[in-house]
């Protein structure tokens, strides 16, 4: 795509939530959105599903946590530390709004 | 669509279409790995029923059993093997599922597992006091299984479970009326077959659910 074409495409993009609109965080949000409300996902399984290193995943989770989109709970099962991750209500709403914006754009673009 | 480097992981998708593709792929993978698939349970137990009831029929069923020379203890051993394998497979699958999640669904799964264990243990403990023999033993277990499916199907508004419960309850009565010579054959084909068919229906539903989540 030429520079002009890229600029035109960027101009026409809707205002997408910058916290979600990064590849890794988008995958984190999409994965956590499949976890039923009221449930939490174990950190190692999330890492496994996303093929990210623990450090990389922690960095992205911190950004999402700072925005209030995810909640990270550290607990003990017996003597074993376990980290649980879940979307907050604010996170679910933000992800739904993000998808709505995307679909509106793709629908406009193709229709 | 895996990000190859941390720079890739941190950059925005190139287009809205790429964003949607990332969402769909991540959600589909999560659904496939995290959801509890009833189809697995149907497959495990349908196979166990087909194998155990089928073998029992070959040993003791019909006017002239196909495997009439097999000692009676072999039937018990086959049942122990089939039930043991079913319990092991269900337990491993359930444990893997519940270790990934914490919260409402894992608590519900634990209670369902406990309900099945209590129901089957109580059924087994009732056999001697009731003085049941041969196919009547199987019939009591089938009755308990049918009731559990009827309950779960009603509570979860799950037509597959409800249908299996109704079918097993009816089949069990009909097979008992028709008698011991045909009871095990009917339960192998009609019972095991119904569970396997339920597995196919559940599999289709799970596939549709995965697609619906992001569409």
Interface residues (C-beta under 8 A of the other chain):
Chain A: X9 X13 X16 X21 X22 X23 X24 X26 X27 X30 X31 X33 X34 X35 X36 X38 X39 X40 X41 X42 X45 X49 X50 X51 X52 X56 X60 X82 X84 X86 X99 X102 X103 X105 X106 X109
Chain B: X1 X2 X3 X6 X8 X9 X10 X11 X12 X13 X15 X16 X17 X19 X20 X22 X23 X24 X26 X27 X29 X30 X31 X33 X34 X35 X99 X100 X101 X102 X103 X104 X105 X106 X213 X214
